[in-house]
Amino acid sequence: MRSKTRLGGVAVLAAAALATSALTSATGAYAQPNGTGPSATANSDGAYAPPDAQSSERAIATADRALVAQSQALHKAPEDSFVREKTVVGTFGLQYVHYKRSYRGLPVYGGDVIVATDRTGEQARDVVSGQQATLNLDTTPVVSADAAAATARGQLTTVATASAPVLVVHAATETPALAWEVGVTGRSDNAESVLHVYVDARTGAVIDKVDEVKEGTGNSYYNGNPVTIQTSGSGGSYSMTDGTRPGLKCGGQSGSAYTKSSDSWGNGSGTNLETACVDALYAAQKEWDLLRNWLGRNGFNGSGGAFPARVGLNQVNAFWNGSYTNFGHNQSNSRQATPIDVVAHEYGHAIFQFSGSGGSGSGNEAGGLNESTGDIFGALTEAYANNAYDPPDYTVGEEVDLVGSGPIRYMYKPSTNGDPNCYSSSIPSTEVHKAAGPQNHWFYLLAEGTNPGGGKPASPVCSGPSSLTGIGVQKAGRIFQGGLNLKTIPWTHGKARVATLKAAKSLYTCAEFNAVKAAWSAINVGAQSGEPTCP
């Protein structure tokens, strides 16, 4: 959060982040037999059903064939080459095979490809890539690496480090260009920054820049006492390090996990930092379990990995910086910013970073979708935890009372706090936290509908039928994550509509598919070229 009224923590774009835009494969998506969906393959909690070794091998072979078959749609140049990077398993065991593209030996930012297959690996469902033109570039730079580095350093007020420039092809726009990519860390006018700068290698102009820092048993303050958290150690030497979720630990601003001689943590006070770590670990561990048991995802990065948390940030803020989460306090300094939805919001951006082809690209529309992703994972984690001390809801930050005025965002009716309910042509120029409104509203309409009852608030529509029926938060979360698995750079509301429709068709029946479509239409995101139909 860069301002005192907005929680931060959008997912970041890593140095090697990839770009894609939706292309439907020749095989397309398919419905499960009898329209029942693949839930029978999931475990008792719903979604975690990894494919066996043979299915994984078939998925790779199927993806390799699809890559060749779709070469024209993928704008493959004779000088292009692809290297298989990884396979990510999604809900109900769907498989996503990722490929890195290079051109004449240079990495192509925006050119990576994702092939989605069914759980058996036998059928390709989708092939996506964000590259919009076939490359035909001179790869000899005119601008020197040193000059590019100087330009990149000039993008920050204070520079701590700068990486060696790397020559790449920037292909995330309609006009690809040879570019130097330079990573610089330091501070902008008022915030920490981990910035990736793309400098045109022929003109010296800045093509693009993406910042990784976005506004974002123990005794708990928020979650009841005592709570059980995973720590490590024995025999009088314990650490707030989760040995079951690789990479997850919590401590102060030094980055080291808190340690002590007993395995009892915190005192339940809103100002105690050890207590803040109890709440941060509790929420992060619940979110990890949500990912596995509801969404079929293996960890925050999709490959079994997590990230550290830090507390004690001396700001009215919380953020994700590309490698760890960091949590400050509320404006009155009476509570740490570590309730379930805030912690899950920041880790939600790690999920975003490591879903699909990474990052989202630059611009406020992509930024708003990133912010909304954090809010959605906050609501999902509250629903999964179902903790009586912080009951599930669709408001953001209500427990921490960040600036003394209650929630900072209302997903069911964003205009409650002055944010837009509906998508419009002004969203690409709307501040990113406000631009989260339309997708937050879409998710509520999909999960709960317009008049869910049971104490849940009513939600308006922007266009179309005045009454929508929700499909439930668990199904909505699975479809949302399925859409993220096909995420491309630059990410837009139109692409999100297409990707979630594909996910709904792959995971469920036409009833859920039609609910996804109706919810997008209800926030003014209408039909897109090439979107699927059902049946």
C-alpha positions as CSV (number, residue, x, y, z in Angstrom):
1,M,0.0,0.0,0.0
2,R,1.5,3.3,-1.0
3,S,-1.2,5.4,0.6
4,K,-2.6,5.2,4.1
5,T,-6.0,4.1,2.9
6,R,-5.0,1.2,0.6
7,L,-3.6,-2.2,1.4
8,G,-0.8,-3.1,-0.9
9,G,0.7,-6.2,-2.3
10,V,0.0,-6.8,-5.9
11,A,1.7,-9.8,-7.4
12,V,5.1,-9.0,-9.0
13,L,6.7,-9.5,-12.3
14,A,10.0,-11.3,-11.9
15,A,13.0,-10.7,-14.1
16,A,12.2,-13.7,-16.2
17,A,8.4,-13.3,-16.1
18,L,6.6,-14.4,-19.1
19,A,3.8,-13.0,-21.4
20,T,0.9,-14.6,-23.1
21,S,-2.5,-13.9,-24.6
22,A,-5.3,-16.4,-25.1
23,L,-5.3,-18.6,-28.2
24,T,-7.6,-21.5,-28.3
25,S,-6.0,-24.8,-29.4
26,A,-7.5,-26.9,-32.1
27,T,-8.6,-29.5,-29.6
28,G,-10.2,-26.9,-27.3
29,A,-11.8,-27.6,-23.9
30,Y,-14.0,-30.5,-23.2
31,A,-16.8,-31.5,-20.8
32,Q,-16.5,-34.4,-18.4
33,P,-18.5,-37.5,-19.2
34,N,-22.2,-37.1,-18.3
35,G,-21.5,-33.4,-17.4
36,T,-20.6,-34.4,-13.9
37,G,-17.2,-32.7,-13.8
38,P,-14.0,-34.5,-12.6
39,S,-14.8,-34.2,-8.9
40,A,-14.7,-38.0,-8.5
41,T,-10.9,-37.9,-9.0
42,A,-10.4,-35.4,-6.1
43,N,-9.7,-36.3,-2.5
44,S,-12.3,-35.9,0.2
45,D,-11.6,-32.2,0.5
46,G,-12.3,-31.6,-3.2
47,A,-9.5,-30.7,-5.5
48,Y,-6.1,-32.2,-4.9
49,A,-5.8,-35.0,-7.4
50,P,-2.3,-35.0,-8.9
51,P,-1.8,-37.1,-12.1
52,D,0.3,-40.2,-12.0
53,A,3.7,-40.5,-13.6
54,Q,2.3,-41.9,-16.9
55,S,-0.2,-39.1,-17.2
56,S,2.5,-36.5,-16.6
57,E,4.6,-38.0,-19.3
58,R,1.6,-38.0,-21.7
59,A,0.9,-34.4,-20.9
60,I,4.4,-33.4,-21.9
61,A,4.2,-35.4,-25.2
62,T,0.8,-33.9,-25.9
63,A,2.0,-30.4,-25.2
64,D,5.1,-30.9,-27.4
65,R,2.8,-31.9,-30.3
66,A,0.4,-28.9,-29.6
67,L,3.4,-26.5,-29.7
68,V,4.3,-27.7,-33.2
69,A,0.7,-27.8,-34.4
70,Q,0.0,-24.3,-33.2
71,S,3.2,-22.7,-34.5
72,Q,1.4,-20.3,-36.8
73,A,-1.1,-19.1,-34.1
74,L,1.9,-18.7,-31.7
75,H,3.7,-16.4,-34.2
76,K,6.7,-18.8,-34.4
77,A,9.6,-17.4,-36.4
78,P,12.2,-19.6,-38.0
79,E,14.7,-18.3,-35.5
80,D,12.5,-19.1,-32.5
81,S,13.3,-22.0,-30.2
82,F,11.4,-23.3,-27.1
83,V,12.6,-25.0,-24.0
84,R,10.2,-26.8,-21.7
85,E,10.4,-25.1,-18.3
86,K,8.0,-26.8,-15.9
87,T,4.6,-28.5,-15.5
88,V,2.1,-27.1,-13.0
89,V,-0.8,-29.2,-11.7
90,G,-4.1,-27.4,-11.2
91,T,-7.6,-28.2,-9.9
92,F,-8.7,-31.8,-10.4
93,G,-5.2,-32.6,-11.8
94,L,-5.4,-30.5,-14.9
95,Q,-1.9,-30.0,-16.2
96,Y,-0.2,-26.8,-17.5
97,V,3.1,-27.3,-19.4
98,H,5.2,-24.1,-19.7
99,Y,7.7,-23.3,-22.4
100,K,10.3,-20.4,-22.6
101,R,10.8,-18.9,-26.0
102,S,14.1,-17.5,-27.3
103,Y,14.8,-15.7,-30.6
104,R,18.3,-16.0,-32.1
105,G,19.4,-17.1,-28.6
106,L,17.9,-14.1,-26.8
107,P,15.1,-14.5,-24.2
108,V,11.7,-13.3,-25.4
109,Y,9.8,-11.3,-22.8
110,G,6.2,-12.0,-23.7
111,G,6.8,-15.0,-25.9
112,D,6.3,-17.9,-23.5
113,V,3.7,-20.5,-24.2
114,I,1.5,-22.5,-21.9
115,V,-0.3,-25.7,-23.0
116,A,-3.1,-26.9,-20.8
117,T,-4.0,-30.6,-20.9
118,D,-6.6,-32.8,-19.2
119,R,-5.6,-34.8,-16.1
120,T,-4.7,-37.9,-18.2
121,G,-2.4,-35.9,-20.4
122,E,-4.1,-37.2,-23.5
123,Q,-5.9,-34.1,-24.7
124,A,-4.7,-30.5,-25.1
125,R,-7.3,-28.1,-24.1
126,D,-5.7,-24.7,-24.6
127,V,-2.5,-23.2,-26.0
128,V,-1.8,-19.6,-24.9
129,S,0.9,-17.0,-25.6
130,G,0.9,-13.3,-25.3
131,Q,3.2,-12.6,-28.3
132,Q,1.2,-10.7,-30.9
133,A,3.6,-10.6,-33.9
134,T,6.2,-12.8,-35.6
135,L,9.7,-11.6,-34.7
136,N,11.9,-10.3,-37.4
137,L,14.5,-8.2,-35.6
138,D,18.2,-7.2,-35.9
139,T,19.7,-8.3,-32.6
140,T,22.7,-6.0,-32.7
141,P,22.3,-3.2,-30.1
142,V,23.0,0.4,-30.8
143,V,22.7,1.6,-27.2
144,S,25.4,0.2,-24.9
145,A,24.7,-1.8,-21.8
146,D,26.3,0.9,-19.7
147,A,24.0,3.5,-21.2
148,A,21.0,1.3,-20.6
149,A,22.1,0.8,-17.0
150,A,22.4,4.5,-16.4
151,T,18.9,5.0,-17.8
152,A,17.5,2.3,-15.6
153,R,19.1,3.7,-12.5
154,G,17.5,7.1,-13.3
155,Q,14.1,5.6,-12.8
156,L,14.5,5.5,-9.0
157,T,15.2,8.3,-6.5
158,T,17.7,6.3,-4.6
159,V,19.5,3.2,-6.0
160,A,20.9,0.4,-3.8
161,T,21.8,-2.1,-6.5
162,A,21.6,-2.6,-10.2
163,S,22.0,-5.8,-12.1
164,A,24.0,-6.3,-15.2
165,P,21.9,-5.5,-18.3
166,V,20.6,-8.5,-20.2
167,L,19.8,-8.3,-23.9
168,V,16.3,-9.5,-24.6
169,V,13.4,-9.2,-27.1
170,H,10.5,-7.3,-25.5
171,A,7.4,-8.9,-27.2
172,A,4.6,-7.9,-24.8
173,T,3.3,-5.3,-27.2
174,E,2.1,-5.3,-30.8
175,T,5.6,-3.9,-31.9
176,P,8.4,-6.1,-30.5
177,A,11.7,-4.5,-29.8
178,L,15.3,-5.4,-28.9
179,A,15.8,-4.2,-25.3
180,W,18.2,-4.2,-22.4
181,E,16.5,-5.5,-19.2
182,V,18.0,-4.0,-16.0
183,G,16.9,-4.8,-12.5
184,V,17.4,-2.0,-10.0
185,T,16.5,-1.8,-6.3
186,G,16.2,1.1,-4.0
187,R,13.4,3.7,-3.4
188,S,11.1,5.8,-5.4
189,D,9.9,9.1,-3.9
190,N,8.1,7.4,-1.0
191,A,8.4,3.6,-1.2
192,E,10.8,0.7,-1.5
193,S,11.2,-0.5,-5.1
194,V,12.5,-3.6,-6.9
195,L,12.2,-2.4,-10.5
196,H,12.7,-4.2,-13.8
197,V,13.4,-1.6,-16.6
198,Y,13.3,-2.4,-20.3
199,V,15.4,0.0,-22.3
200,D,15.1,0.0,-26.1
201,A,18.5,-1.2,-27.3
202,R,18.3,0.9,-30.5
203,T,16.8,4.2,-29.3
204,G,17.6,4.3,-25.5
205,A,14.0,5.0,-24.6
206,V,12.3,3.2,-21.7
207,I,9.9,0.7,-23.2
208,D,8.4,-0.7,-20.0
209,K,9.1,-0.9,-16.3
210,V,7.5,-3.1,-13.7
211,D,7.9,-2.8,-9.9
212,E,8.0,-6.0,-7.8
213,V,6.9,-4.0,-4.7
214,K,3.2,-3.4,-4.7
215,E,0.8,-2.1,-2.2
216,G,0.2,-5.0,-0.1
217,T,0.4,-23.2,19.3
218,G,0.5,-19.5,19.8
219,N,-1.3,-16.7,21.4
220,S,-3.1,-14.9,18.6
221,Y,-4.5,-11.4,18.5
222,Y,-7.0,-12.0,15.7
223,N,-7.8,-15.7,15.7
224,G,-8.6,-16.9,19.2
225,N,-6.4,-18.5,21.8
226,P,-4.6,-20.7,21.7
227,V,-4.1,-21.5,18.0
228,T,-2.0,-24.2,16.6
229,I,0.8,-23.3,14.1
230,Q,3.5,-25.3,12.5
231,T,7.0,-24.4,13.9
232,S,10.2,-26.3,14.1
233,G,12.8,-27.3,16.7
234,S,13.0,-29.4,19.8
235,G,14.8,-29.7,23.2
236,G,14.7,-26.1,24.2
237,S,15.5,-24.6,20.8
238,Y,12.5,-23.6,18.6
239,S,12.0,-21.5,15.6
240,M,9.0,-19.8,13.9
241,T,9.9,-21.8,10.8
242,D,7.4,-24.1,9.2
243,G,9.2,-27.3,8.4
244,T,6.2,-28.7,6.4
245,R,5.8,-25.8,4.0
246,P,9.2,-25.1,2.5
247,G,10.2,-21.4,2.7
248,L,7.5,-20.3,5.2
249,K,8.9,-18.6,8.3
250,C,8.2,-15.4,10.3
251,G,10.4,-12.9,12.1
252,G,11.4,-9.3,12.2
253,Q,12.7,-6.9,9.7
254,S,16.1,-8.6,9.6
255,G,14.6,-11.6,7.8
256,S,15.5,-14.1,10.4
257,A,12.8,-16.2,12.0
258,Y,12.0,-15.6,15.7
259,T,13.5,-18.3,18.0
260,K,13.1,-19.1,21.7
261,S,13.6,-21.9,24.2
262,S,9.9,-22.9,24.3
263,D,7.4,-23.7,21.6
264,S,4.8,-21.2,22.9
265,W,4.7,-17.9,21.0
266,G,3.3,-14.4,21.6
267,N,1.2,-12.9,24.3
268,G,-2.0,-12.0,22.5
269,S,-1.3,-8.3,22.4
270,G,-2.0,-6.2,19.3
271,T,1.4,-4.5,19.6
272,N,3.5,-7.6,20.2
273,L,5.5,-8.7,17.2
274,E,5.8,-12.3,18.1
275,T,2.0,-12.4,18.3
276,A,1.9,-10.8,14.9
277,C,4.0,-13.7,13.6
278,V,1.5,-16.2,15.2
279,D,-1.3,-14.6,13.2
280,A,0.8,-14.4,10.0
281,L,1.8,-18.0,10.2
282,Y,-1.8,-19.1,11.1
283,A,-3.2,-17.3,8.1
284,A,-0.4,-18.4,5.7
285,Q,-0.8,-22.0,6.7
286,K,-4.6,-21.8,6.3
287,E,-4.1,-20.3,2.8
288,W,-1.6,-23.1,1.9
289,D,-4.2,-25.7,3.0
290,L,-6.9,-23.9,1.0
291,L,-4.7,-24.0,-2.1
292,R,-4.2,-27.8,-1.7
293,N,-7.6,-28.9,-0.5
294,W,-9.9,-26.6,-2.5
295,L,-7.9,-25.5,-5.5
296,G,-5.6,-28.5,-6.1
297,R,-2.5,-26.2,-6.1
298,N,0.8,-27.3,-4.5
299,G,2.0,-24.3,-2.5
300,F,2.1,-20.6,-3.1
301,N,4.4,-21.0,-6.1
302,G,2.5,-24.0,-7.5
303,S,5.6,-26.2,-7.1
304,G,5.6,-26.8,-3.4
305,G,7.2,-23.6,-2.2
306,A,6.3,-20.8,0.2
307,F,7.9,-17.5,1.1
308,P,8.9,-15.8,4.4
309,A,6.9,-13.2,6.3
310,R,8.3,-10.2,8.2
311,V,6.6,-8.2,10.9
312,G,7.4,-4.9,12.5
313,L,7.3,-2.7,9.4
314,N,7.1,0.8,10.6
315,Q,4.4,1.8,8.2
316,V,0.6,1.8,8.0
317,N,1.0,-0.7,5.2
318,A,1.6,-4.3,4.2
319,F,3.2,-5.5,1.0
320,W,4.7,-8.4,-1.1
321,N,8.0,-7.5,-2.7
322,G,8.6,-10.5,-4.9
323,S,10.4,-12.7,-2.4
324,Y,8.7,-12.1,1.0
325,T,5.6,-10.5,2.6
326,N,6.0,-7.6,5.0
327,F,3.5,-6.3,7.6
328,G,3.2,-3.0,9.4
329,H,0.5,-1.7,11.7
330,N,-2.7,0.3,11.7
331,Q,-2.7,4.1,11.9
332,S,-3.3,4.2,15.7
333,N,-0.4,1.7,16.1
334,S,-2.7,-0.5,18.3
335,R,-2.9,-3.5,15.9
336,Q,-0.4,-5.3,13.6
337,A,-1.6,-5.7,10.0
338,T,-1.8,-9.5,10.2
339,P,-5.5,-10.6,10.2
340,I,-6.4,-13.5,7.9
341,D,-7.5,-11.5,4.9
342,V,-4.5,-9.1,4.9
343,V,-2.0,-11.9,5.2
344,A,-3.8,-13.9,2.5
345,H,-4.0,-10.8,0.3
346,E,-0.2,-10.4,0.3
347,Y,0.5,-14.1,-0.3
348,G,-2.3,-14.0,-2.9
349,H,0.1,-11.9,-5.0
350,A,2.8,-14.5,-4.7
351,I,0.2,-17.0,-6.1
352,F,-0.5,-14.5,-8.9
353,Q,3.2,-14.1,-9.7
354,F,3.6,-17.8,-10.0
355,S,0.4,-18.6,-11.9
356,G,0.1,-18.7,-15.7
357,S,3.0,-17.0,-17.4
358,G,3.9,-14.8,-14.4
359,G,3.2,-11.2,-13.5
360,S,0.6,-9.2,-15.3
361,G,2.4,-6.5,-17.2
362,S,2.4,-2.8,-16.5
363,G,-0.6,-0.4,-16.3
364,N,-3.4,0.3,-14.0
365,E,-5.9,-2.2,-15.4
366,A,-3.4,-5.1,-14.8
367,G,-2.6,-3.6,-11.4
368,G,-6.2,-3.5,-10.5
369,L,-6.6,-7.2,-11.4
370,N,-3.6,-7.9,-9.3
371,E,-5.1,-6.1,-6.3
372,S,-8.4,-7.8,-6.8
373,T,-6.5,-11.2,-6.8
374,G,-5.2,-10.4,-3.3
375,D,-8.7,-9.5,-2.1
376,I,-10.2,-12.7,-3.6
377,F,-7.6,-14.9,-1.9
378,G,-8.3,-13.0,1.4
379,A,-12.0,-13.9,1.1
380,L,-11.2,-17.5,0.1
381,T,-8.9,-18.0,3.0
382,E,-11.4,-16.6,5.5
383,A,-14.0,-18.9,4.0
384,Y,-11.7,-21.9,4.3
385,A,-10.5,-21.1,7.8
386,N,-14.1,-20.4,9.0
387,N,-12.7,-19.0,12.2
388,A,-15.4,-17.7,14.6
389,Y,-13.1,-14.9,15.7
390,D,-12.8,-13.6,12.1
391,P,-15.9,-14.9,10.3
392,P,-15.8,-15.2,6.5
393,D,-16.9,-12.1,4.7
394,Y,-16.3,-10.1,1.5
395,T,-14.7,-7.0,3.1
396,V,-11.0,-6.2,3.2
397,G,-9.1,-5.3,6.3
398,E,-12.0,-4.9,8.6
399,E,-10.2,-6.5,11.6
400,V,-7.1,-4.3,11.5
401,D,-9.2,-1.1,11.0
402,L,-6.3,0.3,9.1
403,V,-7.1,4.0,9.3
404,G,-9.9,4.0,11.8
405,S,-12.8,3.8,9.3
406,G,-13.4,0.1,9.0
407,P,-12.9,-2.0,5.8
408,I,-10.8,-0.5,3.0
409,R,-12.7,-2.3,0.3
410,Y,-16.1,-3.9,-0.1
411,M,-16.2,-6.7,-2.7
412,Y,-20.0,-7.0,-2.9
413,K,-20.4,-3.3,-3.6
414,P,-17.1,-1.5,-4.2
415,S,-18.8,1.9,-4.4
416,T,-19.5,1.7,-0.7
417,N,-15.9,3.0,-0.3
418,G,-15.9,5.1,-3.5
419,D,-14.5,2.4,-5.8
420,P,-16.1,1.5,-9.2
421,N,-18.6,-1.4,-9.2
422,C,-18.4,-1.7,-13.0
423,Y,-15.8,-2.0,-15.7
424,S,-15.5,1.0,-18.1
425,S,-13.0,2.6,-20.4
426,S,-11.7,4.6,-17.5
427,I,-10.4,1.6,-15.6
428,P,-7.0,1.6,-17.4
429,S,-6.4,5.1,-16.0
430,T,-7.9,4.3,-12.5
431,E,-5.6,4.0,-9.5
432,V,-4.9,0.3,-9.0
433,H,-6.6,-0.2,-5.6
434,K,-9.8,1.4,-6.9
435,A,-9.4,-0.5,-10.2
436,A,-9.8,-3.7,-8.1
437,G,-13.5,-3.0,-7.8
438,P,-14.9,-4.6,-10.9
439,Q,-13.2,-8.0,-10.6
440,N,-14.0,-8.1,-6.8
441,H,-17.6,-7.4,-7.7
442,W,-17.5,-10.1,-10.4
443,F,-16.2,-12.7,-7.8
444,Y,-18.9,-11.9,-5.3
445,L,-21.7,-12.2,-7.9
446,L,-20.2,-15.5,-9.1
447,A,-19.8,-16.9,-5.6
448,E,-22.9,-15.5,-3.9
449,G,-25.2,-13.9,-6.5
450,T,-27.2,-10.7,-6.1
451,N,-29.4,-11.6,-3.1
452,P,-27.7,-14.6,-1.3
453,G,-29.6,-14.2,2.0
454,G,-28.3,-15.8,5.2
455,G,-27.0,-12.4,6.4
456,K,-24.8,-11.9,3.3
457,P,-25.3,-8.5,1.7
458,A,-27.1,-7.9,-1.6
459,S,-25.0,-6.9,-4.6
460,P,-26.0,-4.7,-7.5
461,V,-25.5,-5.4,-11.2
462,C,-24.3,-2.9,-13.8
463,S,-26.1,-4.5,-16.8
464,G,-28.1,-7.5,-17.8
465,P,-30.5,-9.5,-15.6
466,S,-31.1,-7.9,-12.2
467,S,-31.0,-11.3,-10.4
468,L,-28.0,-13.8,-10.4
469,T,-27.6,-16.9,-8.4
470,G,-24.2,-17.7,-7.0
471,I,-22.3,-21.1,-7.4
472,G,-20.6,-21.0,-4.0
473,V,-17.2,-19.6,-2.9
474,Q,-15.3,-22.9,-3.4
475,K,-16.4,-23.4,-7.0
476,A,-15.8,-19.7,-7.7
477,G,-12.3,-20.0,-6.3
478,R,-11.5,-23.0,-8.4
479,I,-12.6,-21.3,-11.6
480,F,-10.7,-18.1,-10.6
481,Q,-7.5,-20.1,-10.1
482,G,-8.1,-22.0,-13.3
483,G,-8.3,-18.6,-15.1
484,L,-5.0,-17.5,-13.4
485,N,-3.4,-20.7,-14.7
486,L,-4.0,-19.3,-18.2
487,K,-2.9,-15.7,-17.3
488,T,-1.0,-13.7,-20.0
489,I,0.8,-10.4,-20.2
490,P,-0.7,-7.8,-20.3
491,W,-3.6,-9.1,-18.2
492,T,-7.0,-7.4,-18.9
493,H,-10.6,-7.9,-17.8
494,G,-11.4,-9.2,-21.3
495,K,-8.7,-11.9,-21.1
496,A,-9.8,-12.8,-17.5
497,R,-13.3,-13.4,-18.8
498,V,-12.1,-15.7,-21.6
499,A,-9.7,-17.6,-19.2
500,T,-12.3,-18.1,-16.5
501,L,-14.9,-19.3,-19.1
502,K,-12.3,-21.8,-20.3
503,A,-11.7,-22.9,-16.7
504,A,-15.4,-23.3,-16.0
505,K,-15.8,-25.4,-19.1
506,S,-12.9,-27.6,-18.1
507,L,-13.9,-28.0,-14.5
508,Y,-17.7,-28.1,-14.4
509,T,-20.8,-28.1,-16.5
510,C,-22.6,-25.5,-18.5
511,A,-24.5,-24.2,-15.4
512,E,-21.3,-23.0,-13.9
513,F,-20.0,-21.8,-17.3
514,N,-23.1,-19.7,-17.8
515,A,-22.8,-18.3,-14.2
516,V,-19.3,-17.1,-15.0
517,K,-20.5,-15.5,-18.2
518,A,-23.4,-13.8,-16.5
519,A,-21.2,-12.4,-13.7
520,W,-18.8,-10.8,-16.2
521,S,-21.6,-9.4,-18.2
522,A,-23.1,-8.0,-15.0
523,I,-20.0,-5.8,-14.4
524,N,-19.9,-4.6,-18.0
525,V,-17.3,-7.0,-19.3
526,G,-19.1,-8.4,-22.4
527,A,-18.4,-11.1,-24.9
528,Q,-14.8,-11.3,-26.2
529,S,-13.6,-12.5,-29.6
530,G,-12.8,-16.2,-29.5
531,E,-14.3,-17.0,-26.2
532,P,-15.6,-20.5,-25.7
533,T,-19.3,-21.6,-25.7
534,C,-21.1,-24.3,-23.8
535,P,-22.2,-26.8,-24.8
